[in-house]
């Protein structure tokens, strides 16, 4: 089986930096993704880490340590519009040869306050 | 020119009915998914379909069945609807060969069973 753990809620001040951690347990691990979802909307892709290290995309960065089964999403210069749920997701092998699936954590609700 | 489109956006129906949700992607992706998001925002994978191979989450009742007429479509049929089926259902697609990690989601179908 597989499991992902991330904090259920985080509150941070506008302009600050926040880190959302994710630990996972899975077999056939290929990579870790992060998605953002605003209330009433669909999840949208933020970043993907297939290898250890840091990936930076504008104000958002994501980190992966495969040996620790751990990753995080770092949001800098927080804006009010960043208030949303953030999901980590593992890309892992499916049951058939060459097949994959994307399994999500339970999400972290980020509230940005003035 | 929507990448992943699903219909209908809202669906209200009575217990015991049979309903279908349609999903189409025009991205040429080789993998499609169905997810159920409950009131606690947990995104639970229901099915993934890759190169005509269906991977079923074993916790999904057999009242739910995916149908893929071609690579661009993955429809969801639900028989004998129950109150607990009320949720938002998301279709998604990704390209699992080559660049990986990014899944595109449809707008979601909010299903309410009364």
Interface residues (C-beta under 8 A of the other chain):
Chain A: X30 X31 X33 X35 X37 X41 X42 X43 X44 X45 X48 X49 X50 X85 X87 X89 X91 X94 X95 X96 X98 X99 X100 X101 X102 X103 X104 X106 X107 X109
Chain B: X31 X33 X35 X40 X41 X42 X43 X44 X45 X48 X50 X51 X53 X55 X90 X92 X94 X96 X100 X101 X102 X103 X104 X105 X106 X107 X108
